[in-house]
Amino acid sequence: MTPFIQNVLRAAAIVLSLALAPMAQANSYVTTGKVGLTRGHTSKVQGNGVQGVTAFKLNVAFEGRCQWLILEANDIVTLAHLLSAKNKDRTVTVYYDDERAVPWGDTASCYVTAIDH
């Protein structure tokens, strides 16, 4: 292999690694457990963005900085899955991330992206 081709391949490898670096740093997690404590916030609660939000914990520890998992007020279908699993005492698999900040500034709350049960 010529030095020119080696340099081109090295440059391509560097560009590719830089392009994929943000993907490797994504803070997405998956945890499986049973639904524990749930907290529903009404439309009357004071606070920026907390109205209608459901917060919950599982019977196992979360990864990352997460202590509470959050469903937004319009996540009706996901909330139905969560409450169905809690009612039937079934195990759920929860997908969540800790990159997006909640509007009320709690750094221990993480948004749910999906629930399987």
PyRosetta script that sets phi, psi and omega in degrees:
from pyrosetta import init, pose_from_sequence

init()
pose = pose_from_sequence("MTPFIQNVLRAAAIVLSLALAPMAQANSYVTTGKVGLTRGHTSKVQGNGVQGVTAFKLNVAFEGRCQWLILEANDIVTLAHLLSAKNKDRTVTVYYDDERAVPWGDTASCYVTAIDH")
pose.set_psi(1, 134.7)
pose.set_omega(1, -177.2)
pose.set_phi(2, -75.3)
pose.set_psi(2, 155.4)
pose.set_omega(2, 176.6)
pose.set_phi(3, -57.1)
pose.set_psi(3, -35.2)
pose.set_omega(3, 179.4)
pose.set_phi(4, -62.1)
pose.set_psi(4, -47.2)
pose.set_omega(4, 180.0)
pose.set_phi(5, -65.4)
pose.set_psi(5, -38.7)
pose.set_omega(5, 176.8)
pose.set_phi(6, -60.2)
pose.set_psi(6, -43.5)
pose.set_omega(6, 178.9)
pose.set_phi(7, -65.5)
pose.set_psi(7, -39.2)
pose.set_omega(7, 177.5)
pose.set_phi(8, -64.0)
pose.set_psi(8, -43.6)
pose.set_omega(8, 179.3)
pose.set_phi(9, -65.0)
pose.set_psi(9, -41.1)
pose.set_omega(9, 177.1)
pose.set_phi(10, -61.7)
pose.set_psi(10, -45.8)
pose.set_omega(10, 179.5)
pose.set_phi(11, -62.0)
pose.set_psi(11, -41.6)
pose.set_omega(11, 178.4)
pose.set_phi(12, -63.7)
pose.set_psi(12, -40.1)
pose.set_omega(12, 178.7)
pose.set_phi(13, -64.5)
pose.set_psi(13, -38.9)
pose.set_omega(13, 179.1)
pose.set_phi(14, -66.7)
pose.set_psi(14, -45.6)
pose.set_omega(14, 179.1)
pose.set_phi(15, -61.5)
pose.set_psi(15, -43.7)
pose.set_omega(15, 179.6)
pose.set_phi(16, -63.6)
pose.set_psi(16, -43.1)
pose.set_omega(16, -179.9)
pose.set_phi(17, -66.1)
pose.set_psi(17, -36.3)
pose.set_omega(17, 177.0)
pose.set_phi(18, -68.9)
pose.set_psi(18, -36.0)
pose.set_omega(18, 179.2)
pose.set_phi(19, -69.2)
pose.set_psi(19, -34.6)
pose.set_omega(19, -178.2)
pose.set_phi(20, -89.0)
pose.set_psi(20, -11.3)
pose.set_omega(20, -177.3)
pose.set_phi(21, -57.5)
pose.set_psi(21, -45.1)
pose.set_omega(21, 178.8)
pose.set_phi(22, -61.2)
pose.set_psi(22, -33.7)
pose.set_omega(22, 178.2)
pose.set_phi(23, -65.6)
pose.set_psi(23, -38.9)
pose.set_omega(23, -178.1)
pose.set_phi(24, -70.1)
pose.set_psi(24, -21.9)
pose.set_omega(24, -177.5)
pose.set_phi(25, -94.0)
pose.set_psi(25, 0.8)
pose.set_omega(25, 179.7)
pose.set_phi(26, -61.1)
pose.set_psi(26, 134.5)
pose.set_omega(26, -177.9)
pose.set_phi(27, -98.5)
pose.set_psi(27, 65.7)
pose.set_omega(27, 177.1)
pose.set_phi(28, -104.9)
pose.set_psi(28, 140.9)
pose.set_omega(28, -174.6)
pose.set_phi(29, -133.9)
pose.set_psi(29, 161.5)
pose.set_omega(29, 174.1)
pose.set_phi(30, -133.8)
pose.set_psi(30, 129.2)
pose.set_omega(30, 178.2)
pose.set_phi(31, -135.0)
pose.set_psi(31, 139.6)
pose.set_omega(31, 178.9)
pose.set_phi(32, -116.7)
pose.set_psi(32, 134.6)
pose.set_omega(32, 178.7)
pose.set_phi(33, -179.0)
pose.set_psi(33, -172.5)
pose.set_omega(33, 177.2)
pose.set_phi(34, -99.3)
pose.set_psi(34, 146.7)
pose.set_omega(34, -178.4)
pose.set_phi(35, -68.2)
pose.set_psi(35, 127.3)
pose.set_omega(35, 178.2)
pose.set_phi(36, -102.4)
pose.set_psi(36, -120.8)
pose.set_omega(36, -178.4)
pose.set_phi(37, -67.7)
pose.set_psi(37, 133.3)
pose.set_omega(37, 173.5)
pose.set_phi(38, -122.4)
pose.set_psi(38, 146.1)
pose.set_omega(38, 179.4)
pose.set_phi(39, -137.1)
pose.set_psi(39, 119.2)
pose.set_omega(39, 177.0)
pose.set_phi(40, -105.1)
pose.set_psi(40, 131.7)
pose.set_omega(40, 179.6)
pose.set_phi(41, -100.6)
pose.set_psi(41, 129.6)
pose.set_omega(41, -179.3)
pose.set_phi(42, -79.3)
pose.set_psi(42, 176.3)
pose.set_omega(42, 177.3)
pose.set_phi(43, -73.5)
pose.set_psi(43, -11.0)
pose.set_omega(43, -178.0)
pose.set_phi(44, -90.8)
pose.set_psi(44, -10.3)
pose.set_omega(44, -176.8)
pose.set_phi(45, -68.2)
pose.set_psi(45, 141.8)
pose.set_omega(45, 177.8)
pose.set_phi(46, -82.6)
pose.set_psi(46, 137.8)
pose.set_omega(46, 177.6)
pose.set_phi(47, 144.9)
pose.set_psi(47, 150.8)
pose.set_omega(47, -177.9)
pose.set_phi(48, -78.0)
pose.set_psi(48, 105.9)
pose.set_omega(48, 173.4)
pose.set_phi(49, 84.0)
pose.set_psi(49, 2.6)
pose.set_omega(49, -176.3)
pose.set_phi(50, -89.9)
pose.set_psi(50, -13.1)
pose.set_omega(50, -178.2)
pose.set_phi(51, -62.1)
pose.set_psi(51, 127.8)
pose.set_omega(51, 177.4)
pose.set_phi(52, 80.2)
pose.set_psi(52, -0.3)
pose.set_omega(52, -177.6)
pose.set_phi(53, -79.8)
pose.set_psi(53, 142.6)
pose.set_omega(53, 173.1)
pose.set_phi(54, -109.5)
pose.set_psi(54, 128.6)
pose.set_omega(54, 175.6)
pose.set_phi(55, -113.9)
pose.set_psi(55, 145.8)
pose.set_omega(55, 179.0)
pose.set_phi(56, -152.5)
pose.set_psi(56, 164.6)
pose.set_omega(56, 175.2)
pose.set_phi(57, -127.4)
pose.set_psi(57, 159.2)
pose.set_omega(57, 171.7)
pose.set_phi(58, -105.8)
pose.set_psi(58, 176.3)
pose.set_omega(58, 179.3)
pose.set_phi(59, -84.1)
pose.set_psi(59, 10.9)
pose.set_omega(59, 177.4)
pose.set_phi(60, -130.0)
pose.set_psi(60, 160.9)
pose.set_omega(60, 179.8)
pose.set_phi(61, -74.1)
pose.set_psi(61, 148.9)
pose.set_omega(61, 176.1)
pose.set_phi(62, -90.5)
pose.set_psi(62, 162.0)
pose.set_omega(62, 176.2)
pose.set_phi(63, -91.0)
pose.set_psi(63, 170.1)
pose.set_omega(63, 178.9)
pose.set_phi(64, 66.9)
pose.set_psi(64, -148.3)
pose.set_omega(64, -178.6)
pose.set_phi(65, -90.6)
pose.set_psi(65, 3.9)
pose.set_omega(65, -171.0)
pose.set_phi(66, -74.2)
pose.set_psi(66, 130.1)
pose.set_omega(66, 170.7)
pose.set_phi(67, -119.1)
pose.set_psi(67, -26.5)
pose.set_omega(67, 175.4)
pose.set_phi(68, -128.2)
pose.set_psi(68, 143.4)
pose.set_omega(68, 172.4)
pose.set_phi(69, -104.9)
pose.set_psi(69, 143.8)
pose.set_omega(69, -169.9)
pose.set_phi(70, -120.4)
pose.set_psi(70, 133.4)
pose.set_omega(70, 168.2)
pose.set_phi(71, -111.9)
pose.set_psi(71, 130.1)
pose.set_omega(71, 178.8)
pose.set_phi(72, -72.1)
pose.set_psi(72, 163.9)
pose.set_omega(72, -175.0)
pose.set_phi(73, -58.3)
pose.set_psi(73, -31.2)
pose.set_omega(73, -177.8)
pose.set_phi(74, -90.7)
pose.set_psi(74, 5.7)
pose.set_omega(74, 179.2)
pose.set_phi(75, -86.2)
pose.set_psi(75, 56.5)
pose.set_omega(75, -173.6)
pose.set_phi(76, -64.6)
pose.set_psi(76, -45.1)
pose.set_omega(76, -177.6)
pose.set_phi(77, -65.4)
pose.set_psi(77, -43.6)
pose.set_omega(77, 179.5)
pose.set_phi(78, -65.2)
pose.set_psi(78, -38.9)
pose.set_omega(78, 176.4)
pose.set_phi(79, -62.7)
pose.set_psi(79, -38.6)
pose.set_omega(79, 177.4)
pose.set_phi(80, -61.9)
pose.set_psi(80, -41.9)
pose.set_omega(80, 176.4)
pose.set_phi(81, -61.8)
pose.set_psi(81, -44.5)
pose.set_omega(81, -179.1)
pose.set_phi(82, -61.1)
pose.set_psi(82, -49.7)
pose.set_omega(82, -177.0)
pose.set_phi(83, -69.8)
pose.set_psi(83, -33.9)
pose.set_omega(83, 175.3)
pose.set_phi(84, -62.0)
pose.set_psi(84, -45.8)
pose.set_omega(84, 178.8)
pose.set_phi(85, -64.0)
pose.set_psi(85, -40.1)
pose.set_omega(85, 179.2)
pose.set_phi(86, -65.0)
pose.set_psi(86, -44.1)
pose.set_omega(86, -179.2)
pose.set_phi(87, -63.0)
pose.set_psi(87, -36.7)
pose.set_omega(87, -178.6)
pose.set_phi(88, -93.0)
pose.set_psi(88, 2.4)
pose.set_omega(88, -179.4)
pose.set_phi(89, 55.2)
pose.set_psi(89, 43.8)
pose.set_omega(89, -178.8)
pose.set_phi(90, -100.5)
pose.set_psi(90, 157.4)
pose.set_omega(90, 175.8)
pose.set_phi(91, -78.1)
pose.set_psi(91, 141.7)
pose.set_omega(91, 175.8)
pose.set_phi(92, -122.0)
pose.set_psi(92, 152.9)
pose.set_omega(92, 169.7)
pose.set_phi(93, -111.4)
pose.set_psi(93, 122.7)
pose.set_omega(93, -175.6)
pose.set_phi(94, -114.1)
pose.set_psi(94, 132.2)
pose.set_omega(94, 176.0)
pose.set_phi(95, -105.8)
pose.set_psi(95, 131.6)
pose.set_omega(95, -175.9)
pose.set_phi(96, -154.6)
pose.set_psi(96, 165.6)
pose.set_omega(96, 176.9)
pose.set_phi(97, -139.0)
pose.set_psi(97, 157.5)
pose.set_omega(97, -179.2)
pose.set_phi(98, -115.6)
pose.set_psi(98, 21.4)
pose.set_omega(98, -179.5)
pose.set_phi(99, -86.3)
pose.set_psi(99, -36.1)
pose.set_omega(99, -176.5)
pose.set_phi(100, -87.8)
pose.set_psi(100, 123.2)
pose.set_omega(100, -178.6)
pose.set_phi(101, -76.8)
pose.set_psi(101, 141.2)
pose.set_omega(101, 174.6)
pose.set_phi(102, -76.3)
pose.set_psi(102, 150.2)
pose.set_omega(102, -174.8)
pose.set_phi(103, -62.8)
pose.set_psi(103, -25.3)
pose.set_omega(103, -177.1)
pose.set_phi(104, -88.9)
pose.set_psi(104, 3.4)
pose.set_omega(104, 170.1)
pose.set_phi(105, 84.3)
pose.set_psi(105, 6.6)
pose.set_omega(105, 179.9)
pose.set_phi(106, -76.6)
pose.set_psi(106, 112.8)
pose.set_omega(106, -177.2)
pose.set_phi(107, -77.3)
pose.set_psi(107, -7.7)
pose.set_omega(107, 179.6)
pose.set_phi(108, -94.5)
pose.set_psi(108, 0.5)
pose.set_omega(108, 179.5)
pose.set_phi(109, -102.4)
pose.set_psi(109, 134.1)
pose.set_omega(109, -176.8)
pose.set_phi(110, -128.7)
pose.set_psi(110, 140.8)
pose.set_omega(110, -179.3)
pose.set_phi(111, -77.3)
pose.set_psi(111, 137.7)
pose.set_omega(111, 174.9)
pose.set_phi(112, -82.5)
pose.set_psi(112, 138.7)
pose.set_omega(112, 175.4)
pose.set_phi(113, -106.9)
pose.set_psi(113, -22.4)
pose.set_omega(113, 177.9)
pose.set_phi(114, -167.6)
pose.set_psi(114, 155.7)
pose.set_omega(114, 175.5)
pose.set_phi(115, -135.9)
pose.set_psi(115, 131.2)
pose.set_omega(115, 173.3)
pose.set_phi(116, -113.5)
pose.set_psi(116, 140.0)
pose.set_omega(116, 171.3)
pose.set_phi(117, -153.5)
pose.dump_pdb("model.pdb")
